[in-house]
């Protein structure tokens, strides 16, 4: 199941858009995961994919917080987001996304 997850970091959004589109060749669902400063990039990648390339996708968003340990041993909270993109039922009935 890990094959359909795209971890978002510091690359430009189009890099992740291409990864999402590539993953849709093998599966009906792709998950974008990001935390901290990468969250806006994940949102941009999901929206670019939905608006420009694969208009027949549905989107579910899950947010959360993780505790991370810093350099000095302190723990801090880091925001996380998980954006699940799925082919819509109509697209699945028509043969899906190419």
N, C-alpha and C positions, 0 to 999 in steps of 0.2 A: 504493500500500500504506500510505501515511502516513495515510489517512483513518480507519483503525481504531485509531489510537493516541490514548490519553488521557494527557496529561501532568499529573501530580498536583503541586499546590503547597500554598498555605496556606488554601484554602477548606475549608469543612466537608465531611466525607465524603459526605454526601447529594448534594452538587453533582456529584461524580464518579460516584456511582451512577446519577444521571439521565443523565449523558453516556454511560455504558456501555450502559444500557438503550436509549437512542436509537440508538447505533451498531449494536446488534444487529438493528435493523430492516433494515439494509443489508448486513450481513456475518455470517459464521458465526464470526468470531474478533475479539476486542477485546483490546488490550494496554494495561495500565496501567503507566506509567513514572514512577519517582520517584527522587530522590536526597536524601541527607542527612536532615534533619528531617521531610521529607514522606513518608518510608517508612511510618511507622505509619498515616498517613492513607490511603495506597494499599492497605495490608493491610485496614484497616477497610472501605474502599469495596468491595474484592473480596469480603470475607466477607458484608457486608450484601447485596450483589447476589446471591450464591450462596444465602444462607440465607433471605432474605425474599422475593425477587422472582423469580429464575430458578433454581430448584432443579436443573435438568437441565444444569448447566454443569460442565465439567472445568477444572482449573486446573493450570498449569505455572508454576514460579517460577524465575527466573534472577537470580543476584546477581553483583555485581562492584564494582570500584573505579575511579574516574576521578581523574586528577590535575588539580587546578584551581589557577590562579594567584591569589594573594591580592592585597590592596591594596599591600603593600610588595614585591611581586615574588617572594614566597616561593611555593613550590608546596606544596599539601597534598592529602591523599587524602580523597576523598568517596565514601561507600558508595552503591551504586545497586541498584535492584531493578526487575525487569521481570516483571509478572504477566500471563500470557496466559490469558484466559478463552475457552473454546470450547464450542460446543454439543456435547452428548454425541452419540455415534452413534445412540442410541435416539431422541433428539429430532429428529435430522435425518431419520430414517426416518418419523417421525410428522408431519412437516410443519414442525418447528422451533419456535423461540420466536416468539411473535406480536409 
